[in-house]
């Protein structure tokens, strides 16, 4: 079993400006077809709209109703950038 990479990612709603940091993890095995992406802790005011093993397809809904992808142009927490 591969180790899990853990990092924080800032979620920010472009509609209302609500923001918070999500704690996420991915498998650390480059041979896997998908990274085994999981959101371990979602900030208050955000919920999962559509879960996926791929962060580019994972959809989030803000408390204002706006939906957006997890992986978008955003800011990482200090020291929370994922290793690629």
Secondary structure as the mmCIF struct_conf table of DSSP 4:
data_model
#
loop_
_struct_conf.conf_type_id
_struct_conf.id
_struct_conf.beg_label_comp_id
_struct_conf.beg_label_asym_id
_struct_conf.beg_label_seq_id
_struct_conf.end_label_comp_id
_struct_conf.end_label_asym_id
_struct_conf.end_label_seq_id
STRN STRN1 UNK A 4 UNK A 12
TURN_TY1_P TURN_TY1_P1 UNK A 14 UNK A 16
STRN STRN2 UNK A 19 UNK A 27
TURN_TY1_P TURN_TY1_P2 UNK A 30 UNK A 31
BEND BEND1 UNK A 32 UNK A 34
STRN STRN3 UNK A 38 UNK A 41
HELX_LH_PP_P HELX_LH_PP_P1 UNK A 42 UNK A 43
TURN_TY1_P TURN_TY1_P3 UNK A 44 UNK A 45
STRN STRN4 UNK A 46 UNK A 50
BEND BEND2 UNK A 53 UNK A 54
TURN_TY1_P TURN_TY1_P4 UNK A 55 UNK A 57
STRN STRN5 UNK A 59 UNK A 62
TURN_TY1_P TURN_TY1_P5 UNK A 63 UNK A 64
BEND BEND3 UNK A 65 UNK A 65
STRN STRN6 UNK A 67 UNK A 69
BEND BEND4 UNK A 70 UNK A 73
STRN STRN7 UNK A 76 UNK A 76
HELX_LH_PP_P HELX_LH_PP_P2 UNK A 77 UNK A 77
TURN_TY1_P TURN_TY1_P6 UNK A 78 UNK A 79
HELX_LH_PP_P HELX_LH_PP_P3 UNK A 81 UNK A 83
#
